[in-house]
Amino acid sequence: MSNENDNNKRLEKNKKLAEKFIELTWNQGKFNLAGSMVRRDFTYHLSLVNQTLSYDIAVQVIQTVREAMDDFEVMVEESIAEGNRVVTQSSFYGTLIKPIFGFSPSDKVVTFTTVSFWQFKKGQLQSLNTLLDIAELMNQVRREEKNLELDIAELVGV
């Protein structure tokens, strides 16, 4: 029974780590604090970006999105854990004030959903893969005709 309790505690801890990472990065922009939660070999893959990102580049992407949206907030709707993995479904809310992902600014609040797959190792975040529901955003905001896959240099202005 103790082994099952330990496993449940570890699963809950991993879910809380994922939620804390979202809160620190996406909602608060506290990247140094969040950086202490990731492993040195951390990798991040975001749909629409054509490469795997290190933590430093992921920070630039997150900052770019945060700066493009006013009244920005991410809410975790659901999280499921098994083994060393967590899956979260999150909703992103805000007003698009700068062009991003080829979308034009709008004066209305937009929302879109992501599903993220988290992998933890020894209590730290090892990898993160996020799928963005771009169709949902396309129904709310005008999008310029362009390739859906973005180059990271285009996104972070490098």
Protein Blocks (a to p, Z undefined) as FASTA:
>chain_A
ZZmmmmmmmmmmmmmmmmmmmmmmmmnopaklmmmmpcfklccddehiacdcdfklmmmm
mmmmmmmpghiacddfbdcdehjbccdddddddddfbdeehiacdfbdcdddddddddde
ehiafbdcddddfklmmmmpccddddfbdcfklmnoZZ
